[in-house]
Amino acid sequence: MWLLIYKDSLCEVVLTDVFSGYAKAERVVNEDRQITGKTLIANAKCNAHARRYFSKLGPNTKEAEFYLDQYHEIYQLESEAKENRLMKF
């Protein structure tokens, strides 16, 4: 289904989780788009899903701790931006 939708789409970026089926579909679609001279589709992975995977590793894992701290900072900045009406959702 994904292949049919995005093969002829004007879409350039797709936001998905890390399900391997999306990566395969992206690769197949982009092979076709490259042959036909169309812009390739980039996959922007979902941060909420990514954060969950780091959380599953636990706070005692150095890499997980680093990225969870980064997400905390991003969420803090987002909260401040909303409070100061710098973002519209």
N, CA, C and O atoms as a GROMACS GRO file, in nm:
protein
  356
    1MET      N    1   0.083  -0.119   0.000
    1MET     CA    2   0.000   0.000   0.000
    1MET      C    3   0.087   0.126   0.000
    1MET      O    4   0.066   0.217  -0.080
    2TRP      N    5   0.187   0.130   0.091
    2TRP     CA    6   0.276   0.246   0.102
    2TRP      C    7   0.343   0.271  -0.030
    2TRP      O    8   0.357   0.386  -0.072
    3LEU      N    9   0.385   0.163  -0.098
    3LEU     CA   10   0.454   0.175  -0.226
    3LEU      C   11   0.366   0.244  -0.329
    3LEU      O   12   0.413   0.331  -0.403
    4LEU      N   13   0.241   0.207  -0.334
    4LEU     CA   14   0.149   0.265  -0.432
    4LEU      C   15   0.123   0.412  -0.404
    4LEU      O   16   0.113   0.493  -0.497
    5ILE      N   17   0.111   0.447  -0.278
    5ILE     CA   18   0.080   0.585  -0.241
    5ILE      C   19   0.197   0.678  -0.272
    5ILE      O   20   0.176   0.786  -0.328
    6TYR      N   21   0.318   0.639  -0.238
    6TYR     CA   22   0.432   0.729  -0.247
    6TYR      C   23   0.510   0.722  -0.378
    6TYR      O   24   0.595   0.807  -0.405
    7LYS      N   25   0.482   0.622  -0.458
    7LYS     CA   26   0.554   0.608  -0.584
    7LYS      C   27   0.536   0.732  -0.671
    7LYS      O   28   0.634   0.783  -0.727
    8ASP      N   29   0.414   0.782  -0.683
    8ASP     CA   30   0.384   0.898  -0.768
    8ASP      C   31   0.355   1.025  -0.688
    8ASP      O   32   0.313   1.126  -0.745
    9SER      N   33   0.378   1.019  -0.559
    9SER     CA   34   0.349   1.134  -0.472
    9SER      C   35   0.452   1.245  -0.490
    9SER      O   36   0.565   1.221  -0.533
   10LEU      N   37   0.412   1.367  -0.456
   10LEU     CA   38   0.504   1.481  -0.454
   10LEU      C   39   0.575   1.491  -0.319
   10LEU      O   40   0.658   1.579  -0.298
   11CYS      N   41   0.540   1.399  -0.230
   11CYS     CA   42   0.597   1.396  -0.095
   11CYS      C   43   0.749   1.381  -0.100
   11CYS      O   44   0.802   1.304  -0.181
   12GLU      N   45   0.819   1.455  -0.013
   12GLU     CA   46   0.964   1.444  -0.005
   12GLU      C   47   1.012   1.394   0.130
   12GLU      O   48   1.125   1.347   0.142
   13VAL      N   49   0.927   1.403   0.233
   13VAL     CA   50   0.963   1.357   0.367
   13VAL      C   51   0.844   1.282   0.426
   13VAL      O   52   0.730   1.327   0.418
   14VAL      N   53   0.872   1.166   0.484
   14VAL     CA   54   0.770   1.086   0.549
   14VAL      C   55   0.812   1.065   0.694
   14VAL      O   56   0.928   1.035   0.721
   15LEU      N   57   0.718   1.080   0.786
   15LEU     CA   58   0.745   1.060   0.928
   15LEU      C   59   0.688   0.924   0.968
   15LEU      O   60   0.567   0.902   0.961
   16THR      N   61   0.777   0.833   1.010
   16THR     CA   62   0.734   0.699   1.049
   16THR      C   63   0.805   0.656   1.176
   16THR      O   64   0.896   0.724   1.226
   17ASP      N   65   0.762   0.541   1.228
   17ASP     CA   66   0.839   0.480   1.336
   17ASP      C   67   0.949   0.396   1.273
   17ASP      O   68   0.977   0.411   1.154
   18VAL      N   69   1.012   0.309   1.348
   18VAL     CA   70   1.128   0.235   1.296
   18VAL      C   71   1.092   0.096   1.243
   18VAL      O   72   1.179   0.011   1.227
   19PHE      N   73   0.965   0.072   1.216
   19PHE     CA   74   0.922  -0.055   1.157
   19PHE      C   75   0.999  -0.080   1.028
   19PHE      O   76   1.002   0.006   0.939
   20SER      N   77   1.062  -0.196   1.016
   20SER     CA   78   1.150  -0.225   0.903
   20SER      C   79   1.077  -0.224   0.768
   20SER      O   80   1.140  -0.204   0.665
   21GLY      N   81   0.948  -0.247   0.769
   21GLY     CA   82   0.871  -0.244   0.645
   21GLY      C   83   0.875  -0.107   0.578
   21GLY      O   84   0.875  -0.098   0.455
   22TYR      N   85   0.879  -0.001   0.660
   22TYR     CA   86   0.886   0.134   0.603
   22TYR      C   87   1.020   0.157   0.534
   22TYR      O   88   1.026   0.220   0.428
   23ALA      N   89   1.128   0.108   0.594
   23ALA     CA   90   1.260   0.125   0.535
   23ALA      C   91   1.268   0.053   0.401
   23ALA      O   92   1.323   0.106   0.304
   24LYS      N   93   1.212  -0.066   0.394
   24LYS     CA   94   1.212  -0.141   0.268
   24LYS      C   95   1.129  -0.068   0.163
   24LYS      O   96   1.172  -0.053   0.049
   25ALA      N   97   1.010  -0.023   0.202
   25ALA     CA   98   0.924   0.049   0.108
   25ALA      C   99   0.992   0.176   0.059
   25ALA      O  100   0.985   0.209  -0.059
   26GLU      N  101   1.056   0.248   0.150
   26GLU     CA  102   1.128   0.370   0.113
   26GLU      C  103   1.237   0.339   0.011
   26GLU      O  104   1.253   0.411  -0.088
   27ARG      N  105   1.311   0.233   0.035
   27ARG     CA  106   1.420   0.196  -0.056
   27ARG      C  107   1.365   0.162  -0.195
   27ARG      O  108   1.418   0.209  -0.295
   28VAL      N  109   1.260   0.082  -0.200
   28VAL     CA  110   1.201   0.040  -0.328
   28VAL      C  111   1.143   0.161  -0.403
   28VAL      O  112   1.166   0.177  -0.523
   29VAL      N  113   1.070   0.246  -0.332
   29VAL     CA  114   1.013   0.366  -0.394
   29VAL      C  115   1.122   0.458  -0.444
   29VAL      O  116   1.113   0.510  -0.555
   30ASN      N  117   1.226   0.478  -0.364
   30ASN     CA  118   1.334   0.568  -0.404
   30ASN      C  119   1.414   0.514  -0.523
   30ASN      O  120   1.464   0.592  -0.604
   31GLU      N  121   1.427   0.383  -0.534
   31GLU     CA  122   1.493   0.327  -0.651
   31GLU      C  123   1.416   0.364  -0.777
   31GLU      O  124   1.474   0.404  -0.878
   32ASP      N  125   1.284   0.350  -0.770
   32ASP     CA  126   1.199   0.386  -0.884
   32ASP      C  127   1.202   0.536  -0.911
   32ASP      O  128   1.212   0.579  -1.026
   33ARG      N  129   1.195   0.616  -0.805
   33ARG     CA  130   1.195   0.761  -0.822
   33ARG      C  131   1.328   0.810  -0.879
   33ARG      O  132   1.331   0.905  -0.957
   34GLN      N  133   1.436   0.746  -0.841
   34GLN     CA  134   1.567   0.788  -0.892
   34GLN      C  135   1.576   0.761  -1.043
   34GLN      O  136   1.629   0.843  -1.117
   35ILE      N  137   1.525   0.648  -1.086
   35ILE     CA  138   1.526   0.613  -1.229
   35ILE      C  139   1.445   0.714  -1.310
   35ILE      O  140   1.482   0.750  -1.421
   36THR      N  141   1.333   0.757  -1.252
   36THR     CA  142   1.244   0.848  -1.323
   36THR      C  143   1.277   0.995  -1.300
   36THR      O  144   1.208   1.083  -1.351
   37GLY      N  145   1.384   1.021  -1.223
   37GLY     CA  146   1.428   1.159  -1.201
   37GLY      C  147   1.348   1.238  -1.099
   37GLY      O  148   1.357   1.361  -1.094
   38LYS      N  149   1.269   1.169  -1.019
   38LYS     CA  150   1.190   1.237  -0.915
   38LYS      C  151   1.273   1.254  -0.788
   38LYS      O  152   1.371   1.184  -0.766
   39THR      N  153   1.231   1.349  -0.706
   39THR     CA  154   1.296   1.372  -0.578
   39THR      C  155   1.278   1.250  -0.489
   39THR      O  156   1.169   1.194  -0.479
   40LEU      N  157   1.387   1.209  -0.424
   40LEU     CA  158   1.381   1.094  -0.334
   40LEU      C  159   1.309   1.131  -0.205
   40LEU      O  160   1.311   1.246  -0.162
   41ILE      N  161   1.246   1.033  -0.145
   41ILE     CA  162   1.175   1.053  -0.019
   41ILE      C  163   1.270   1.026   0.098
   41ILE      O  164   1.336   0.923   0.102
   42ALA      N  165   1.276   1.119   0.191
   42ALA     CA  166   1.354   1.101   0.314
   42ALA      C  167   1.260   1.054   0.425
   42ALA      O  168   1.143   1.092   0.428
   43ASN      N  169   1.311   0.973   0.514
   43ASN     CA  170   1.231   0.925   0.626
   43ASN      C  171   1.278   0.993   0.754
   43ASN      O  172   1.390   0.973   0.799
   44ALA      N  173   1.190   1.074   0.811
   44ALA     CA  174   1.219   1.140   0.938
   44ALA      C  175   1.158   1.053   1.047
   44ALA      O  176   1.036   1.048   1.062
   45LYS      N  177   1.241   0.985   1.122
   45LYS     CA  178   1.193   0.894   1.225
   45LYS      C  179   1.125   0.972   1.338
   45LYS      O  180   1.166   1.083   1.373
   46CYS      N  181   1.022   0.913   1.394
   46CYS     CA  182   0.943   0.974   1.501
   46CYS      C  183   1.023   0.980   1.631
   46CYS      O  184   1.072   0.878   1.679
   47ASN      N  185   1.035   1.098   1.688
   47ASN     CA  186   1.110   1.115   1.812
   47ASN      C  187   1.044   1.047   1.931
   47ASN      O  188   1.113   0.998   2.020
   48ALA      N  189   0.914   1.044   1.933
   48ALA     CA  190   0.846   0.979   2.046
   48ALA      C  191   0.880   0.831   2.050
   48ALA      O  192   0.903   0.774   2.157
   49HIS      N  193   0.883   0.768   1.932
   49HIS     CA  194   0.921   0.627   1.927
   49HIS      C  195   1.068   0.609   1.964
   49HIS      O  196   1.102   0.518   2.040
   50ALA      N  197   1.153   0.694   1.912
   50ALA     CA  198   1.297   0.684   1.942
   50ALA      C  199   1.321   0.698   2.092
   50ALA      O  200   1.398   0.620   2.150
   51ARG      N  201   1.257   0.795   2.154
   51ARG     CA  202   1.275   0.818   2.297
   51ARG      C  203   1.235   0.694   2.377
   51ARG      O  204   1.302   0.657   2.474
   52ARG      N  205   1.126   0.628   2.335
   52ARG     CA  206   1.080   0.507   2.404
   52ARG      C  207   1.186   0.397   2.402
   52ARG      O  208   1.204   0.326   2.501
   53TYR      N  209   1.253   0.384   2.290
   53TYR     CA  210   1.357   0.280   2.281
   53TYR      C  211   1.473   0.310   2.375
   53TYR      O  212   1.529   0.218   2.436
   54PHE      N  213   1.509   0.437   2.389
   54PHE     CA  214   1.615   0.473   2.483
   54PHE      C  215   1.567   0.450   2.626
   54PHE      O  216   1.645   0.406   2.711
   55SER      N  217   1.440   0.478   2.653
   55SER     CA  218   1.385   0.456   2.787
   55SER      C  219   1.389   0.308   2.824
   55SER      O  220   1.415   0.274   2.940
   56LYS      N  221   1.364   0.222   2.726
   56LYS     CA  222   1.365   0.078   2.753
   56LYS      C  223   1.504   0.028   2.794
   56LYS      O  224   1.516  -0.072   2.865
   57LEU      N  225   1.609   0.097   2.749
   57LEU     CA  226   1.745   0.058   2.785
   57LEU      C  227   1.774   0.082   2.933
   57LEU      O  228   1.859   0.016   2.992
   58GLY      N  229   1.702   0.176   2.990
   58GLY     CA  230   1.719   0.206   3.132
   58GLY      C  231   1.814   0.321   3.157
   58GLY      O  232   1.902   0.349   3.074
   59PRO      N  233   1.798   0.388   3.270
   59PRO     CA  234   1.877   0.508   3.300
   59PRO      C  235   2.025   0.480   3.330
   59PRO      O  236   2.105   0.572   3.332
   60ASN      N  237   2.061   0.354   3.353
   60ASN     CA  238   2.200   0.323   3.387
   60ASN      C  239   2.287   0.298   3.264
   60ASN      O  240   2.406   0.271   3.276
   61THR      N  241   2.228   0.306   3.146
   61THR     CA  242   2.303   0.289   3.023
   61THR      C  243   2.352   0.426   2.980
   61THR      O  244   2.272   0.518   2.963
   62LYS      N  245   2.482   0.439   2.962
   62LYS     CA  246   2.542   0.570   2.932
   62LYS      C  247   2.481   0.636   2.808
   62LYS      O  248   2.447   0.754   2.811
   63GLU      N  249   2.468   0.559   2.700
   63GLU     CA  250   2.414   0.615   2.577
   63GLU      C  251   2.268   0.657   2.595
   63GLU      O  252   2.227   0.764   2.552
   64ALA      N  253   2.192   0.571   2.660
   64ALA     CA  254   2.051   0.601   2.684
   64ALA      C  255   2.037   0.726   2.769
   64ALA      O  256   1.955   0.813   2.740
   65GLU      N  257   2.117   0.735   2.874
   65GLU     CA  258   2.112   0.851   2.963
   65GLU      C  259   2.141   0.980   2.886
   65GLU      O  260   2.073   1.081   2.906
   66PHE      N  261   2.241   0.977   2.799
   66PHE     CA  262   2.276   1.095   2.720
   66PHE      C  263   2.157   1.140   2.634
   66PHE      O  264   2.119   1.257   2.637
   67TYR      N  265   2.099   1.047   2.560
   67TYR     CA  266   1.989   1.084   2.470
   67TYR      C  267   1.862   1.120   2.545
   67TYR      O  268   1.789   1.209   2.503
   68LEU      N  269   1.835   1.053   2.656
   68LEU     CA  270   1.718   1.090   2.736
   68LEU      C  271   1.734   1.230   2.793
   68LEU      O  272   1.636   1.304   2.803
   69ASP      N  273   1.856   1.268   2.831
   69ASP     CA  274   1.882   1.405   2.876
   69ASP      C  275   1.856   1.504   2.764
   69ASP      O  276   1.801   1.612   2.787
   70GLN      N  277   1.897   1.468   2.641
   70GLN     CA  278   1.874   1.556   2.527
   70GLN      C  279   1.725   1.573   2.500
   70GLN      O  280   1.678   1.684   2.475
   71TYR      N  281   1.650   1.463   2.507
   71TYR     CA  282   1.505   1.472   2.488
   71TYR      C  283   1.441   1.556   2.598
   71TYR      O  284   1.350   1.634   2.571
   72HIS      N  285   1.488   1.540   2.721
   72HIS     CA  286   1.436   1.621   2.831
   72HIS      C  287   1.455   1.769   2.800
   72HIS      O  288   1.364   1.850   2.822
   73GLU      N  289   1.572   1.804   2.752
   73GLU     CA  290   1.600   1.944   2.719
   73GLU      C  291   1.510   1.994   2.605
   73GLU      O  292   1.458   2.105   2.610
   74ILE      N  293   1.490   1.910   2.504
   74ILE     CA  294   1.402   1.948   2.393
   74ILE      C  295   1.260   1.972   2.443
   74ILE      O  296   1.198   2.072   2.408
   75TYR      N  297   1.209   1.879   2.526
   75TYR     CA  298   1.073   1.893   2.579
   75TYR      C  299   1.061   2.016   2.668
   75TYR      O  300   0.957   2.082   2.670
   76GLN      N  301   1.167   2.048   2.742
   76GLN     CA  302   1.168   2.167   2.827
   76GLN      C  303   1.158   2.293   2.741
   76GLN      O  304   1.080   2.384   2.770
   77LEU      N  305   1.238   2.298   2.634
   77LEU     CA  306   1.235   2.413   2.543
   77LEU      C  307   1.099   2.425   2.475
   77LEU      O  308   1.048   2.536   2.457
   78GLU      N  309   1.042   2.313   2.437
   78GLU     CA  310   0.911   2.314   2.374
   78GLU      C  311   0.806   2.369   2.471
   78GLU      O  312   0.720   2.448   2.432
   79SER      N  313   0.813   2.326   2.595
   79SER     CA  314   0.719   2.374   2.698
   79SER      C  315   0.732   2.524   2.718
   79SER      O  316   0.631   2.595   2.727
   80GLU      N  317   0.856   2.573   2.725
   80GLU     CA  318   0.879   2.717   2.742
   80GLU      C  319   0.827   2.795   2.621
   80GLU      O  320   0.770   2.903   2.636
   81ALA      N  321   0.848   2.741   2.502
   81ALA     CA  322   0.801   2.808   2.381
   81ALA      C  323   0.649   2.816   2.380
   81ALA      O  324   0.592   2.919   2.342
   82LYS      N  325   0.583   2.709   2.423
   82LYS     CA  326   0.436   2.711   2.430
   82LYS      C  327   0.388   2.813   2.532
   82LYS      O  328   0.293   2.887   2.505
   83GLU      N  329   0.453   2.817   2.648
   83GLU     CA  330   0.414   2.913   2.753
   83GLU      C  331   0.432   3.057   2.707
   83GLU      O  332   0.353   3.144   2.744
   84ASN      N  333   0.533   3.081   2.627
   84ASN     CA  334   0.560   3.215   2.577
   84ASN      C  335   0.492   3.242   2.443
   84ASN      O  336   0.517   3.343   2.378
   85ARG      N  337   0.405   3.151   2.406
   85ARG     CA  338   0.327   3.162   2.282
   85ARG      C  339   0.415   3.178   2.158
   85ARG      O  340   0.380   3.250   2.064
   86LEU      N  341   0.529   3.111   2.160
   86LEU     CA  342   0.618   3.114   2.045
   86LEU      C  343   0.584   3.001   1.947
   86LEU      O  344   0.633   2.997   1.834
   87MET      N  345   0.498   2.909   1.994
   87MET     CA  346   0.457   2.797   1.908
   87MET      C  347   0.306   2.793   1.903
   87MET      O  348   0.238   2.820   2.001
   88LYS      N  349   0.255   2.758   1.787
   88LYS     CA  350   0.110   2.742   1.773
   88LYS      C  351   0.081   2.597   1.737
   88LYS      O  352   0.128   2.546   1.636
   89PHE      N  353   0.002   2.531   1.824
   89PHE     CA  354  -0.039   2.393   1.799
   89PHE      C  355  -0.188   2.384   1.800
   89PHE      O  356  -0.243   2.276   1.781
   0.00000   0.00000   0.00000
